Amino acid sequence: MFLNDQETATDILYYEAIAKTVVTLIRKTPDAPVTIGVHGDWGAGKSSVLKMLEGAFAEDDRVLWL
């Protein structure tokens, strides 16, 4: 069995609220380093949330993506 698992920046899982909360947290704490972990089962939408976050900070050189 082959299941296609592709992340998306389009919010088809209604996780925009999660992404917006993380964006707000990061922007309201500019003087403190922040590490955020995203956890969930396979196919839960972790990569999609990260894509949304990446889009929100695409032009911000203060954000380090690993």
C-alpha positions in Angstrom: 0.0 0.0 0.0 1.3 3.5 -0.9 0.0 6.6 0.8 0.9 10.0 -0.5 2.0 12.3 2.2 2.7 15.8 1.0 2.9 18.9 3.1 1.0 22.0 2.0 0.9 25.7 2.9 -2.8 25.6 2.1 -4.8 25.1 5.3 -6.9 22.1 4.5 -6.7 20.8 8.0 -7.8 24.0 9.7 -4.5 24.5 11.5 -4.1 28.1 10.7 -5.0 29.0 14.3 -2.0 26.9 15.5 0.3 28.6 13.0 -1.0 32.1 13.9 -0.5 31.4 17.6 3.1 30.3 17.1 3.8 33.4 14.8 2.4 35.6 17.6 4.5 33.9 20.2 7.7 34.4 18.2 6.9 38.0 17.3 6.0 39.0 20.8 9.3 37.6 22.2 11.9 39.2 19.9 14.6 39.4 22.6 14.4 35.8 23.7 15.4 32.8 21.7 12.5 30.4 21.2 12.6 26.7 20.3 9.3 25.1 19.3 8.6 21.4 18.8 5.8 20.1 16.6 4.6 16.7 17.5 1.9 14.4 16.2 1.2 11.1 14.5 2.0 10.5 10.8 -0.3 12.4 8.6 -1.5 14.7 11.4 -0.4 17.9 9.6 3.0 18.7 11.3 4.7 19.5 8.0 1.8 21.6 6.8 1.9 23.7 10.0 5.7 24.2 9.5 5.1 25.3 5.9 2.6 27.9 7.1 5.2 29.1 9.6 7.9 29.2 7.0 5.7 31.3 4.8 5.0 33.8 7.6 8.7 34.3 8.3 10.0 33.9 4.7 11.5 37.5 4.7 12.6 37.6 8.4 16.4 36.9 8.5 16.2 36.6 12.3 14.4 33.2 12.0 16.6 30.1 11.7 15.1 27.1 10.0 16.8 23.7 10.7 
